[in-house]
Amino acid sequence: MRKRAHHPEKYTVEQRYSLVHKVIYWMNKTGKFKTIAYGQENLPKEGGYIMYPNHQGKYDVLSIIFTHARPCSFVMDKFKSHTVLVREFIDLVQGKRLEKNNPRQGLQIINEVADEVAKGKPYILFPEGGYQFNNRNRMGEFKAGSFKIALKSKAPIVPVVLYDSYKVFNSFHVGPTTTYVYYLEPIYYEEYKNMRTAEIAALVKGRIQDKIDWFNSQKAESKS
């Protein structure tokens, strides 16, 4: 992983992304994790787009990458990006490290990601910014500023629902674990271009919450 990450000139984007897939596969197999995905048909077939998921824990990015066929990248907290394996994952997909207390660097990241998305690269961006341990599929507030990238790139927004993802690395759960990824229908630029970032955040959060409520109802019915 480090060899390919440190020498991107020797390996294609597809080769590096394929390696990430293989590592996640073996991680899931040995850890007895299973991820089921729905809605891949909703993903735009061409061009860049931004996936905005709810945030549950350390497994979130891996669950999306594992179920996302096209090479994509992500933005994460720089402080948390230098741990074992995380460092290799973010470098392999050439992700962005965000310094949360550095507004100037944050603006630079916004510009860089918007430019790459406009040129056709899909990105994962967590609008909550962080997560709580054992959050039980609850969402926090969406930061409106994270949607500046969408407005700047004029790219489709894909709301992504993560369900039970917290159980893998961020809970007291033990034993085999099944998590879910649901790619909702994209929100195209024409639909949100006249909205303020706070309004876009509320729209995306509302659609994700609706699907989480649906998952909760399905779980309740299966127990009854």
N, C-alpha and C positions, 0 to 999 in steps of 0.2 A: 504493500500500500504506500509506504513512504517513497519507494523508488519511483513509482508512477506519479505520485503527487509532486515530487521534487523535479521531475523531468517531463513536464507537459508537452514539450516540443517533440518528445519521442513517442508519445502515446496520444491517440485521438481522443476526442471527447467521449465517443462511444465506448472505447476500450476502458477508459477510466471509470465510466458510469457502470459498465458491465461488471467490473471488479467490485464496485460498491454493492451491486445487486447480489453477487456471490457471497460476500461477507455477511450481508444481512440474512441471506438464506441460511447459512450455517449457524449464525447467531440464533435465529428463530428455531432451527432444528434442535440444537443442543439445549436451548432454554425452554423448549416446548411452548413457543409462542406461535400463534396463528393469526394472520391478518386477512380479513375478508373485505374486499373492495366492491363498491357499487358506483355506477354512474360514470365510468370511464368514457362512455360514448358522449358525455357532455363536454369533454375537453376539446378545445379548438384543435382542429387537425393541422393547422398551419399558423405560423407567427408566434410571437411571444404573448404571454399572459401572466397574471399574478394570482397565485393561489393564497387565499387568506383563510387559514384554519383557526379553530379554537385551539388553545394551548393546554396540554395536560401533563407533559413531562418529557423526559429525555428520549423516549421512544417515538415521539411524534414525527420528527423529520424522517426517521427510518421507515416508518409505516407508509408515509406518502411516497418516498423514493422507491420503495419496494413494489408499490402498486402503480407506479407511474412509468410507462414505457419510454417516453421521450426523455433524454437527458435534461435535468433541471438543476437548479441551484437554490441556495437559501441564504438568509441573513440571520446572524445570531450574535449574542452578547460576546464581545471579545474576551472578557474575563473567563467565561465558561468554555471558550473554544480551544484551550490549550491543554485539555486533559487527554489521556490515552484513548485512542480510537477516534474521539471527536475531532482531534487535530487532523488526523488522516482523512476522515470523511469530508470535512469542509475544504481541505486542500485538493482532494481528488475532483470535486465538482466545482472548484474555484469559487467558493462561496465568499461572502462578505462578513468581516468582523466589525461589529458596531460598538463604538465606545459610547456608552449611554450618557456619560457626563461631559461629552465633548460635542456641543452643538455644531461647531464648524466641521468636524469630521462626519457628523450625522448628515449634514447637508451634502457633503461630498459623496457619501454612500447613496443618498437619494438620487443624485445626478447619475452616478455610475450604474446603479441598478435600472433606472428609467431608460438609460441609453441602451443597455444590453437587452432589456425587454422589448424596446422599440425595434431592435435589430433581429428579434425572433427567439429570444431565450426565455423559457418559462422560469419563474422564481417562486419560492415559498417565503411568505412573510407573515409573522405572527403578530396581529394587531394588539393582542393583550400585553405583549412585551415580556411576560413571565408567567409563572404558574405556581399553584399551591400544592404541597404534598397531599396526596390522597384526596384530590378535589372532587371525586365522584361525579364527573361529567358536568360540573358547574362552571359557568363562564364568568370571567371578570370583565371589567370595562375595556372597550376597544379604544385604543388611542387614535384619535382622528388624524394625527400627523402621518401615520403609516400609509394613509391613502393618497398622500401627495404624489407618491410614485406612480400610482395609477393615472392620476390626472395629467402628470407630466409625460408619461409614455403613451397615453391614449389607448391603452391596451385593455383587453377583456379582463374582468375580475371574475375569478372562480371561487365562490365560497366552498370551503371544505369542512366537512363534519368529521371530527375524530371522536370515537366513542369507546370507552373502556381502555383507552391508550394508557391512562395513568397507572393501570394495574401492573404493567410490565416492570418499570424501574422506579416508580414513585408512589408506592403504596405498601401495605402490609400483606398484600395478596401473595399466596404461595401456590405452586402447582401449575398445571397447564393453563394457558391464558389465551383467550380469543379477543382480538380487537377489531374495530371496524373503521373503514374509511369510506366516506360518501362524498363524491364530487357532484356538487349541485350545478344547475344550469348557469352558464356564464352571464354576467351582467356586462353588456357592451358599452363602449364609450358614449354612444348616442343616448343611452339611457341615463347615464350619471353625469354627463359633462356640465350640466347647469346646476349641479348640487354642490353644497359645501361639504368639506371633508367630514364634518360631524354627521351630516345627513347620510353620507355614503356608509360611514361606520355603523350607524343605526340600521341601515338597510341590510347590510351584510350580516351583522349580528342577529338580526331578527330572523333571517332565513336559516341561519345555522341553529338558532334556538328552536325553531319550529321542527327541524329534523331531530334534534336531541329529544324534544318532547315526544315525537313519534316513536323513537327508539325506546324511551321510557315506558310508553304505553304498551308496546309490544312485549317488553320484559314483564310488565305487570300481568298481562294476559296469559303469558306462558306459565307464570307461577300460580295463577288462580285455577 
